[in-house]
Every structure is written in C-alpha cells, then in structure tokens.
Amino acid sequence: MDSEGLDDMEKYRLLVIGAGRMAEAVTSGLLSQEESLFSTILVANRSDQKRLETFASKYDVEVTTDWKSAVSNSDVILLAAPPKAHEHLLHELSSQLDEQLILTVAAGIDPTYMESQLPDGTPVCWLMPNTAALVQKSMTTYTCGRHVDQTHRKIIEHILDSIGDYEELTEQQVHDLTAITGSAPAFLYLVTEALEEAAQAYGLTDEQAQRLVTKMISGSAAMLETNTPAVELRDQVTTPGGSTAAGVEVLEQSDLKKVLKQAVYATNEHARKIH
Ligand SMILES: NC(=O)c1ccc[n+]([C@@H]2O[C@H](COP(=O)([O-])OP(=O)(O)OC[C@H]3O[C@@H](n4cnc5c(N)ncnc54)[C@H](OP(=O)(O)O)[C@@H]3O)[C@@H](O)[C@H]2O)c1
C-alpha cells in the first residue's frame, strides 16, 4: 500500500511486534487519545501467551504470536522488541513488505541501518522514548528515513503525541542525545536516592522521604517548565553567603557539572561499542 493509499483511508492498522513495557506504553497512550488514527492494534510476541492474555485483558487490542501472518494486513508496523532481535525481524519482514511504514523504538537501530535491511523505498522512522512513556510523559527524540512523506509524518506524530513530548533530530543527534533523554533519568534517580537517604538520616520514614523528595523534584520540574533558565532558578534559591550557597559550594567543589557531562560521554561511548 502506498502512502497515497494511506492518505485516502480514515484509519490505519497497526501491528506492534514485541509486547513488553514499551509496547504497553505506546498502546495505552494510543488508546487514551480522544481520536485514534488506528482502526486496529495487533500486539505480538514470539511465545509468551500469558503476557498477551494480560495485554488483551487490559487494553482493547488483538494479540497474536504469529505476527508474520499479520504483516500484509498492516499499514504501520512498530518494532518494540530488543535491539538484538532487529536483524532477524527486519530480515523476516523484508520479504513481506508492501510499502508499510516501519517504526522502531529500539536503542541504536537507526534509519540508515533499517533502510539497509529493508526493500528500497521502505519508509522508516526511529523513535527514542524514555521510561516516562509509561506515564505518557516521555521526552522522545526521533528521526525519519529518506522515504517518509507527510502522511507518514502524521502517523508518526500521532504515536509520539500519545507518549508525551517529542523533538525531531538528525540521526547522529538521536544517537548522541539518547544519553540525555534516555539515560539521564537514571542519573536523576541516583540523585533522588541520595536525597532520600539524607532525609531518612534525619528520622523520616522511607515513605515520608520518598514523598518529600518526589514533590520537591516535580515542583522544580514545574518551575523549569515556565521556561525560566535553570541558572536563574538556582540563583533565586541561592542567597549569596546563605545556607543553600554552602550546599551548592560543596557540589561545585566536587565539579558536579563536569561529572554529569562525563556520565553523558561514558554512556555514548558505551552505546557506540554496542552498535
Ligand atoms: N523500557 C524503556 O524504558 C525503553 C526506552 C526506550 C527504548 N526502549 C526500547 O524498547 C524496546 C523494548 O523494550 P521493553 O522495555 O519494552 O522490553 P521488554 O519489556 O523486555 O519487552 C520486549 C518484548 O519483545 C518481545 N521479543 C523479544 N524478541 C523478539 C523477537 N525476536 N520477535 C518478536 N518479539 C520479540 C518479547 O516477548 P517474547 O520474548 O515472548 O517474544 C517482549 O514482549 C527495546 O528495543 C528497547 O531498546 C525501551
């Protein structure tokens, strides 16, 4: 089916290969949209029937372990399987494709690689969500292949909308920024753990410490979302010579900024070795 054909249809048929956390995030996001572009969502894995039953009981989707039979009846195929599964999946898909739009959320599986594995002219797109997709608050970066047109973009943005915010970047930028949008949540969770431990040291229960720190972080995020620069917000809290300044000084002496940047570079260095 060509993209002109897609444009004429009101709704598209989505096949999701992989039935894990990311498949669930996208599916639940799509089903929570007021208007869906998809008439059907078919979710597949290889063998975990129990997982599929759970999926089908929670969401209004069809499920199967035989995704190969569903390819010809799909307009859009979302690969939500591990990166390592992609070589095989793309090979299997290759012989069956008839101009379907192919998307992946797998780390490192970029459009250049997908296009090299799929028939010439196949429209492909690489979406890099983060774990907050599970609560529809992902900051997703994405990049499209050479054969993606306006109709495909409409579908891609519909999917992106369902899991949060998004930004289109070059392929190289998606690789480079995955450390920040994808991995840096782990850095923030580490900071969270440290602050919770400090709160507990002052006699708070685990629950109290978790609530206090979580609310402090979500309040800080809300302040950042006013588009006030981070440095200005920091200045507002940090009276020169005051108590907060004493704390900030400790972080500056430890060169926190440098350490965090090193963490970003180490993440990318490691990712380059894998892919
Ligand atoms: N979780 C995140 O926060 C996150 C963020 C960004 C990107 N991603 C990407 O999203 C993808 C899925 O991650 P996830 O966290 O959802 O993983 P997950 O929960 O482990 O789920 C992976 C799913 O893929 C299926 N699968 C594995 N090999 C397959 C194959 N050869 N053919 C078909 N299905 C296969 C698995 O079921 P069977 O083994 O039964 O087939 C399972 O349903 C990964 O590529 C990951 O890089 C995840």
Ligand as a Chemical Component Dictionary entry (heavy atoms), coordinates in Angstrom:
data_LIG
# 
_chem_comp.id                   LIG 
_chem_comp.type                 NON-POLYMER 
_chem_comp.pdbx_formal_charge   0 
_chem_comp.three_letter_code    LIG 
# 
loop_
_chem_comp_atom.comp_id 
_chem_comp_atom.atom_id 
_chem_comp_atom.alt_atom_id 
_chem_comp_atom.type_symbol 
_chem_comp_atom.charge 
_chem_comp_atom.model_Cartn_x 
_chem_comp_atom.model_Cartn_y 
_chem_comp_atom.model_Cartn_z 
_chem_comp_atom.pdbx_ordinal 
LIG N1  N1  N 0  11.785 0.308   28.541 1  
LIG C1  C1  C 0  12.212 1.523   28.217 2  
LIG O1  O1  O 0  12.177 2.459   29.018 3  
LIG C2  C2  C 0  12.701 1.807   26.820 4  
LIG C3  C3  C 0  13.034 3.112   26.480 5  
LIG C4  C4  C 0  13.429 3.386   25.160 6  
LIG C5  C5  C 0  13.504 2.358   24.236 7  
LIG N2  N2  N 1  13.206 1.093   24.626 8  
LIG C6  C6  C 0  13.320 0.034   23.608 9  
LIG O2  O2  O 0  12.081 -0.629  23.500 10 
LIG C7  C7  C 0  12.310 -1.984  23.113 11 
LIG C8  C8  C 0  11.500 -2.868  24.011 12 
LIG O3  O3  O 0  11.899 -2.598  25.340 13 
LIG P1  P1  P 0  10.981 -3.057  26.550 14 
LIG O4  O4  O 0  11.497 -2.382  27.750 15 
LIG O5  O5  O -1 9.537  -2.946  26.171 16 
LIG O6  O6  O 0  11.393 -4.621  26.605 17 
LIG P2  P2  P 0  10.651 -5.833  27.266 18 
LIG O7  O7  O 0  9.675  -5.369  28.287 19 
LIG O8  O8  O 0  11.706 -6.816  27.622 20 
LIG O9  O9  O 0  9.809  -6.451  26.046 21 
LIG C9  C9  C 0  10.397 -6.949  24.886 22 
LIG C10 C10 C 0  9.324  -7.649  24.076 23 
LIG O10 O10 O 0  9.878  -8.087  22.841 24 
LIG C11 C11 C 0  9.485  -9.434  22.580 25 
LIG N3  N3  N 0  10.507 -10.045 21.738 26 
LIG C12 C12 C 0  11.769 -10.345 22.063 27 
LIG N4  N4  N 0  12.406 -10.842 20.999 28 
LIG C13 C13 C 0  11.511 -10.868 19.985 29 
LIG C14 C14 C 0  11.554 -11.297 18.634 30 
LIG N5  N5  N 0  12.684 -11.811 18.105 31 
LIG N6  N6  N 0  10.452 -11.176 17.890 32 
LIG C15 C15 C 0  9.311  -10.662 18.410 33 
LIG N7  N7  N 0  9.199  -10.246 19.680 34 
LIG C16 C16 C 0  10.287 -10.358 20.457 35 
LIG C17 C17 C 0  9.382  -10.049 23.977 36 
LIG O11 O11 O 0  8.500  -11.153 24.022 37 
LIG P3  P3  P 0  8.931  -12.645 23.577 38 
LIG O12 O12 O 0  10.300 -12.875 24.186 39 
LIG O13 O13 O 0  7.847  -13.527 24.086 40 
LIG O14 O14 O 0  8.962  -12.616 22.104 41 
LIG C18 C18 C 0  8.761  -8.889  24.755 42 
LIG O15 O15 O 0  7.352  -8.891  24.557 43 
LIG C19 C19 C 0  13.820 -2.238  23.212 44 
LIG O16 O16 O 0  14.352 -2.256  21.911 45 
LIG C20 C20 C 0  14.353 -1.050  23.975 46 
LIG O17 O17 O 0  15.637 -0.651  23.484 47 
LIG C21 C21 C 0  12.792 0.790   25.874 48 
# 
loop_
_chem_comp_bond.comp_id 
_chem_comp_bond.atom_id_1 
_chem_comp_bond.atom_id_2 
_chem_comp_bond.value_order 
_chem_comp_bond.pdbx_ordinal 
LIG N1  C1  SING 1  
LIG C1  O1  DOUB 2  
LIG C1  C2  SING 3  
LIG C2  C3  SING 4  
LIG C2  C21 DOUB 5  
LIG C3  C4  DOUB 6  
LIG C4  C5  SING 7  
LIG C5  N2  DOUB 8  
LIG N2  C6  SING 9  
LIG N2  C21 SING 10 
LIG C6  O2  SING 11 
LIG C6  C20 SING 12 
LIG O2  C7  SING 13 
LIG C7  C8  SING 14 
LIG C7  C19 SING 15 
LIG C8  O3  SING 16 
LIG O3  P1  SING 17 
LIG P1  O4  DOUB 18 
LIG P1  O5  SING 19 
LIG P1  O6  SING 20 
LIG O6  P2  SING 21 
LIG P2  O7  DOUB 22 
LIG P2  O8  SING 23 
LIG P2  O9  SING 24 
LIG O9  C9  SING 25 
LIG C9  C10 SING 26 
LIG C10 O10 SING 27 
LIG C10 C18 SING 28 
LIG O10 C11 SING 29 
LIG C11 N3  SING 30 
LIG C11 C17 SING 31 
LIG N3  C12 SING 32 
LIG N3  C16 SING 33 
LIG C12 N4  DOUB 34 
LIG N4  C13 SING 35 
LIG C13 C14 SING 36 
LIG C13 C16 DOUB 37 
LIG C14 N5  SING 38 
LIG C14 N6  DOUB 39 
LIG N6  C15 SING 40 
LIG C15 N7  DOUB 41 
LIG N7  C16 SING 42 
LIG C17 O11 SING 43 
LIG C17 C18 SING 44 
LIG O11 P3  SING 45 
LIG P3  O12 DOUB 46 
LIG P3  O13 SING 47 
LIG P3  O14 SING 48 
LIG C18 O15 SING 49 
LIG C19 O16 SING 50 
LIG C19 C20 SING 51 
LIG C20 O17 SING 52 
# 
